[in-house]
């Protein structure tokens, strides 16, 4: 298997972290990750070590154009770099291969162009056999990711797919200009045009932060959801199991504002309630361990509003959980 480097705006940059030694017993992500070249052998890790499982490739989506359109706190365009900086120092306890393909950058208000280019990059990497990991950026990355998932050979070949959103918001706004608040309605409209139904589930919905119109829209589209206050360990496990069992492949998207503000302060819309981190981490592990995870992204990290890098570290920890669970699935 070979992984081809997709077209990006910003090439992969060196990762950094603590250095305790060069042996595998000292391995951290920054020592294992490699820039994705034009042709990369996906069966071999850096230094010639044999890889384990499907290679994972991170692709950044440096955008907050959708957040600006949604009248949120801008700054999420700096998210991909902050997530890499937090993920790099984490220890690696397995033989996974992690590659970095660089970033798609949205200049000014050219959101749709950036989403199309990100989608093309993701579709190419999925078709090459990678587990793709999108680093946002505002939650407008969700529609960009959709372009990649829906354009991949698995989905065009007939696989039954769905998107699980960990989020305090439905993001089903019906607006003239697409934004970070509209991606899942955009998906629903496109799937309908293709003669398909969007299988969409949301875990962590905040009732006070979604209007009746949004609940009605969710009901009309057949969206399944679990309120933040109902997210016990048992309830979330059953909710995810029922959703994933009916699918061939899953796209998981994590809006960090699903977490309590004390855990994730560096987001566009901090949550007054939120779902505990241990619950969200368990959900991430469950989805990745199902063997059906096709693509995952993390959205809404806004480093300018973070406290001691807290939110970036949480994002990195969730991705580390997903990478480890996906490796053994």
PyMOL commands that set and color helices and strands:
alter all, ss='L'
color gray80, all
select helices_A, chain A and resi 24-26+29-32+46-48+65-69+76-88+111-127+141-150+153-156+183-193+207-209+212-220+228-230+233-245+256-258+277-289+303-305+310-328
alter helices_A, ss='H'
color red, helices_A
select strands_A, chain A and resi 2-3+34-35+40-41+56-62+98-105+131-136+161-166+200-205+224-227+249-255+293-299
alter strands_A, ss='S'
color yellow, strands_A
deselect
rebuild
show_as cartoon
